[in-house]
Amino acid sequence: MGTVVLATRNKGKIAELGAMLAQYGLDVVGLDAFPEVGEVEEDGATFEENARKKARAVAEATGLVAVADDSGLEVDALGGAPGVYSARYAGPGADDAANNAKLLAALADVPAAGRACRFRCVMLARTPGGHELAAHGAWEGRVATAPAGEGGFGYDPLFIDAATGRHAAQLTREEKNAVSHRGRALRALLAGWPDFLAGAGLE
């Protein structure tokens, strides 16, 4: 069937998805292969809106099937924040350290029992003709009172996996992919992939 464009320049994401889509005879490339495609502003109200906006823009610009994802952290005690603003929680251009510091400050008076949270991911595939497949994944946990671990990125040092009690940043990449929101969304996307191709006439 050819090539799928992943709407990211993150080489780790490109390699991960590429390995999983290879079973369908697909080659996965990232946006770095299409420098003419600029950044897509993620101004949607939901993860799905942002994923759809990115996938539509990239599919239309390249003429290829595009896959985009959007994800973030939802904290119950904060009414679901930071949510879609996870990457810029501490302001435009904020780095991981600033976002983590703001989250810890916001939860300073919240006891362990009230620090439930989840990572959520929506992954969406779209053809240039507008045929879509959306998949969702969630990873339940709680927010720690202090960071731990050397791996991962974003809020991983503060996220404690509900199942194991380990911080996400303490997991290997393989361990994380097996349980993470992004891994679950990707597996759900792949489960629907044959029907997606058939529906789009791209088998």
C-alpha positions as CSV (number, residue, x, y, z in Angstrom):
1,M,0.0,0.0,0.0
2,G,3.0,2.2,0.4
3,T,3.8,5.0,2.8
4,V,2.2,6.4,5.9
5,V,3.2,9.8,7.3
6,L,3.4,10.1,11.1
7,A,2.6,13.7,12.0
8,T,5.6,14.2,14.2
9,R,9.4,14.8,14.0
10,N,10.0,12.6,17.0
11,K,12.4,9.9,15.8
12,G,11.4,7.6,18.7
13,K,7.7,7.7,17.8
14,I,8.5,7.2,14.1
15,A,10.6,4.1,14.8
16,E,8.1,2.6,17.2
17,L,5.1,3.0,14.9
18,G,7.2,2.0,11.9
19,A,8.0,-1.4,13.5
20,M,4.4,-2.1,14.3
21,L,3.0,-1.1,10.8
22,A,5.7,-3.1,9.0
23,Q,3.5,-6.2,9.3
24,Y,1.0,-4.4,6.9
25,G,3.7,-3.8,4.3
26,L,3.8,-0.1,5.2
27,D,6.7,2.3,5.3
28,V,6.5,5.0,8.0
29,V,8.1,8.4,7.6
30,G,8.0,11.4,9.8
31,L,7.4,15.1,9.0
32,D,11.1,15.6,8.7
33,A,10.7,14.0,5.2
34,F,8.3,16.8,4.3
35,P,9.9,20.1,5.3
36,E,7.3,22.0,3.4
37,V,4.7,21.0,6.0
38,G,4.8,23.5,8.8
39,E,3.8,23.2,12.4
40,V,0.1,22.6,13.0
41,E,-1.3,24.6,15.9
42,E,-2.9,22.4,18.5
43,D,-5.8,24.6,19.6
44,G,-8.5,22.0,19.8
45,A,-10.6,21.6,23.0
46,T,-10.0,17.8,23.1
47,F,-7.2,15.4,22.4
48,E,-9.2,14.0,19.4
49,E,-9.7,17.4,17.9
50,N,-6.0,18.1,18.0
51,A,-5.1,14.7,16.5
52,R,-7.7,15.1,13.8
53,K,-6.4,18.6,12.9
54,K,-2.8,17.4,12.6
55,A,-3.8,14.3,10.6
56,R,-6.0,16.2,8.2
57,A,-3.3,18.9,7.6
58,V,-0.6,16.3,6.9
59,A,-2.7,14.0,4.8
60,E,-3.9,17.0,2.6
61,A,-0.3,18.4,2.3
62,T,1.4,15.1,1.4
63,G,-1.4,13.2,-0.4
64,L,-0.6,10.2,1.9
65,V,-2.3,8.5,4.8
66,A,-1.4,10.4,7.9
67,V,-1.4,9.2,11.6
68,A,-1.4,11.8,14.4
69,D,-1.7,11.5,18.1
70,D,-2.4,13.9,21.0
71,S,-2.0,13.0,24.6
72,G,-1.7,14.5,28.1
73,L,-2.2,14.1,31.8
74,E,-5.6,14.5,33.5
75,V,-5.6,15.0,37.3
76,D,-8.9,14.5,39.1
77,A,-8.2,16.9,41.9
78,L,-7.5,19.6,39.2
79,G,-10.7,19.0,37.3
80,G,-8.9,17.1,34.6
81,A,-6.1,19.7,34.1
82,P,-3.6,20.0,32.6
83,G,-5.4,18.0,29.9
84,V,-4.9,19.3,26.4
85,Y,-2.6,22.0,27.8
86,S,-0.2,19.4,29.3
87,A,2.8,20.4,27.1
88,R,2.4,24.1,27.9
89,Y,0.9,23.9,31.4
90,A,3.5,26.3,32.8
91,G,3.1,28.6,29.8
92,P,4.1,28.8,26.2
93,G,7.5,27.3,25.6
94,A,7.6,25.7,29.1
95,D,9.9,22.7,29.5
96,D,9.2,19.5,31.4
97,A,10.8,20.7,34.6
98,A,8.6,23.8,34.7
99,N,5.5,21.8,34.0
100,N,6.3,19.3,36.7
101,A,7.1,22.1,39.2
102,K,3.7,23.7,38.5
103,L,1.9,20.4,38.9
104,L,3.6,19.7,42.3
105,A,2.7,23.2,43.5
106,A,-0.9,22.8,42.4
107,L,-1.2,19.6,44.4
108,A,0.9,20.6,47.4
109,D,-2.0,20.3,49.9
110,V,-3.6,17.2,48.3
111,P,-3.0,13.9,50.1
112,A,-2.0,10.7,48.3
113,A,-5.5,9.4,48.2
114,G,-6.7,12.4,46.3
115,R,-3.9,12.4,43.6
116,A,-5.5,10.0,41.1
117,C,-4.7,10.8,37.5
118,R,-4.4,9.2,34.1
119,F,-2.4,9.7,30.9
120,R,-4.8,9.8,27.9
121,C,-4.0,9.4,24.2
122,V,-6.0,9.6,21.0
123,M,-4.4,8.3,17.8
124,L,-6.1,9.1,14.5
125,A,-5.4,7.9,11.0
126,R,-6.8,9.9,8.0
127,T,-6.6,9.4,4.3
128,P,-6.3,12.4,1.9
129,G,-9.9,11.7,1.0
130,G,-11.1,12.1,4.6
131,H,-11.6,8.5,5.7
132,E,-10.7,8.2,9.4
133,L,-9.9,5.8,12.2
134,A,-9.6,7.0,15.8
135,A,-8.3,4.9,18.7
136,H,-8.1,5.8,22.4
137,G,-5.8,4.7,25.2
138,A,-5.6,5.5,29.0
139,W,-3.1,4.7,31.7
140,E,-4.3,5.1,35.3
141,G,-2.1,6.2,38.1
142,R,-1.5,8.9,40.7
143,V,0.8,11.9,41.0
144,A,3.8,11.5,43.2
145,T,4.9,14.0,45.8
146,A,8.5,14.0,44.3
147,P,10.0,12.9,41.0
148,A,11.8,9.6,40.6
149,G,13.5,7.7,37.7
150,E,15.8,8.7,34.9
151,G,13.8,7.6,31.8
152,G,10.8,8.9,29.8
153,F,9.9,12.5,29.4
154,G,7.1,14.9,30.3
155,Y,5.4,14.0,33.5
156,D,6.9,10.5,33.6
157,P,9.0,11.3,36.8
158,L,5.8,12.2,38.7
159,F,3.4,9.6,37.4
160,I,3.1,6.4,39.5
161,D,1.6,3.5,37.6
162,A,-1.5,2.2,39.5
163,A,-0.7,-1.4,38.7
164,T,3.0,-1.6,39.8
165,G,3.5,1.4,42.1
166,R,6.5,2.4,40.0
167,H,7.1,5.8,38.4
168,A,6.8,5.9,34.6
169,A,10.3,7.2,34.4
170,Q,11.6,4.0,36.2
171,L,10.2,1.8,33.4
172,T,12.2,0.6,30.4
173,R,10.9,1.6,27.1
174,E,9.5,-1.9,26.5
175,E,7.8,-2.0,29.9
176,K,6.3,1.5,29.3
177,N,5.0,0.6,25.8
178,A,3.3,-2.5,27.2
179,V,1.1,-0.5,29.6
180,S,1.1,3.2,28.5
181,H,-1.7,5.2,27.1
182,R,0.1,5.6,23.8
183,G,0.9,1.9,23.5
184,R,-2.7,1.0,24.2
185,A,-4.0,3.6,21.6
186,L,-1.5,2.3,19.0
187,R,-2.6,-1.3,19.5
188,A,-6.3,-0.3,19.2
189,L,-5.4,1.6,16.0
190,L,-3.6,-1.5,14.6
191,A,-6.6,-3.7,15.5
192,G,-8.8,-1.6,13.3
193,W,-6.2,-1.0,10.5
194,P,-7.3,-3.7,8.1
195,D,-10.9,-2.5,8.1
196,F,-9.7,1.1,7.8
197,L,-7.7,0.3,4.7
198,A,-10.7,-1.7,3.3
199,G,-13.1,1.1,4.0
200,A,-10.8,3.6,2.3
201,G,-10.3,1.3,-0.7
202,L,-6.6,1.1,0.0
203,E,-6.1,-2.6,0.6
